[in-house]
Amino acid sequence: MGHFYHRTIEPSDHRTVVIGGGIAGLTAAWRLFEAGRQFTLLEQSGSVGGCIKTLNERGYLLELGPNTFLNSSVELWDLAKSVGILDLKIETPEKIGKKRYVFKNDRLAAVPAGPKILFSPILSARGRLRLLAEPFIKSKYARSSTNAYADESMASFVKRRLGDEVLNYLVTPFVSGIFAGDPERLSIKAIFPKLAEAEQKFGSIFKGMSSLKGEIKSSGMGSFIAGIGTLPLAIESRLKDSIIKNAAVQEISRLNNGYNIRYAVGGELKNIVADIVICALPAYAAAEVMANIDLNLKKSLQGIEYAPIIVIHTGYRQSDIPRKLDGFGFLVPRKQRARILGSLWSSSLFKDRSPDGSVLFTSFMGGMLDLEALDLSNEDIMRVVQKDMARTLNIKTNPNFACITRYTHAIPQYNLGHLNRLSNIEGLRKKYRGLFLTGSYFTGISVAGTIEHANKVANEIMGGMKL
């Protein structure tokens, strides 16, 4: 697993407790460790990583959570390097990673990059003309700056700037596939602030394209030889003496000069006193442990919704797949009467993800536009997946391997008002010396975005300590 350097932890006057062993908590803990700071990490389950989990079942390598990392994620790869696993990085073949499909009118249509979208069957002639008209659409910010900070849904923004077809056949499937969200409720400024800024500054998305280059360019995707779960496991292997697993935090209470954390291990209640607390739980879980600290903080955290997701892995004999799996996978617009949100062609993305002569698909159901999916039985889920895979890929046979993973709270929703809610959470949090929050609900739902926020929190903590 690479070459590790050894560090001796110097005694510290500050006792720090990290609550939550997902990637946010692990990242913050690792940065403290690098700085020679002592801490204790409490994880309620028997394993670290949160939703980042990789399983190897019957020769199939299954990603139960995130499937890929962007190669442009500087802080993520810096973290991998610092824990000694950068040499285990693998990358998706460029041609595979760039080719993506949308299912429309009973066929898969490739989504071209840039201006080539005007020649794609995804959009009708009318839809293409409407897209070309974008630079001439009046900006809502043109005459007055009073609306400069008004929130707007992603659906409203895209429909207004780019038209119905772009919303229905490009943006909605993308939003469903990445955020599992409802574009009518997601905030454009929280999800894609650069798009709103382009209109605000230039009066048009197209006119502001130069300012969007960093947002929209694809730099390829990567993972690790043994899967994404390699990252949290590598951090755990370095920090294991400071991690207590199966430690369910019950509550946090304020003391005169710090905090008391009550947690349960094996049915036994224990307490730990800390000067600094980093709460790296999902928003809904953080809300519960904050009840004794500040009820308004609890209420604000509870206001962040999470989308449910079902991840379905299916394996087939390669000879049973009637088409070449020459891309990343496909997304399904909600108007196309298929229930899956989309499917990744996992065995095409990276080598050795399926046994010889087999292929692996990772499909998704649920999200904010299909909340009822979580109530389906495993048998019903498989019937839906087999029906939709037959329709989209013309697969006639049943899979010879299947694995279903359900998440009731998978992806935080950056809904309308999200930025104001975060500002309120931060304002309330800052009232309490030594209390910090981090997680995917702050500045990005991706693993990379979560790592960046955790780094920021760790830096803030270390900057406030007397070194």
Steps between C-alpha positions, in 0.01 A plus 500: 500500500783740428771633730397668825696746706487488879394790718523533875200677651607765747294561814232764451308723737196465278285189518312463174216264422390425143148360475442292189737281302382583150741666260443844658589381850790289377645789299479745791651239733783426257590868468511529880720191512737648242530810718583287802170568678336241723136408444242227542269405213164343588327293229161348574529206257752220480679650199622839379434673169129572527341437161843438343513123490645249256407131503647209308230242435548200269764684302295822464642817655201695628498868593209540741532879506706734279642331190766739371710803590579787264868514410481877556420455871828642631434472874365146466809371323719696741327309782563171318866593461538598864368161620723315254256359242543728199694224324180290511310752287344385172325707233207446269600475132447845349262385226286309751480778757398768251224301330165513675151421384145617559207265440241667277234361267601138571865545411824615656626830360856613566532836675755703301717761666470870424342629176460145362185469711328694219536195277381246757161325475454574870364841402239567232548775243284725716706415808824583318366836383391579854848414626659726237277785616656500851730801444195704398283408797459793733686460830296532816789703643532742209323804640529473874738357754221455755448139382871424493480274800155351441489121501363313199434135434716315253191417292392864482849620408562239227151536354534877489848502350515182289146373447278205593684233300838570654333482840310177432756302300838623624477679835230297680663160431836647602353639823324170569814298427743712701294664774193270499318831524197689376610788273183688599634519856879506462668840524698603193726718715575216739554235229655696212580851626717576195199470268305758700811721516542481122152636446547760770833627364461448125124481447536153344646157571657483154654846534650395830639168375860607558429536872343152506789303350617366833144393587407308188816345363550130549839392628435129512420271790694280734476245778730250669590147391297349783224762483411830662475336842881492495511865612311481832664168585846649443422791731360262761814287489704806600259630764365176648640564848291819517175353359224347713251310286148392599488819706158660462497861622189571705544869572742788531472732800677826569735534794663814636812448292400245240261218422394168639427231242291206615520188289408133522733208430365147534208619709727691742468879525825693505603865511788691348581865563640716221606856433436457129221302333486433127156367413537321164160331500235541227281804567204300631723309746692814600165662583424235762830528686477882492167506688665589833724762340257716304144418394516750213813328371320167523204641306719643224684171457170311487394726213750330265327215319671183380399302192450123527690286249500134404821371342457186289801308373431246227741266325447338160690281263665727248359287218147592617556875448394594145696824479849627572531664841710785365429772754443609856137389498164665448244721672123481464279812473193469723271539196627176344290263715798305636535490876876470540682832518785364292769237486880507512693253285733421788706230331579743216617775735780303663673167450428194712157609620334176384605139436638409157221480244263706716391863527383704798232770508429736789145634475310743721140548608321737735594861555271789583282434194435136595481482879273194481778285350643435846181313593545244222606146584828366365300287255310804371823700469657226291192480278522875436874486429471201264212663313686831464830335400314301237345818367813715505765244403283227345632241748286188467642291786483533877816600687710223650599725790311770692557710811257761639605774743246744648572843646215682672717814530752502217563845354441840665272723298616854430144625473378859473623693801796268554763773500301704752458190714874433494569861594261464793662172608846656491379807690351285774800266510745787548327598821660196664875503539662175387195366314538415130280335237601338172346268242363467149215741568732802501688569176458195278337156510799335334775326694739769375272783617461334839877462539553866409260616771653268760846636412368854547361412845824329606702802386269733694546291814878482470518870421319571825731280707821626649764309310 
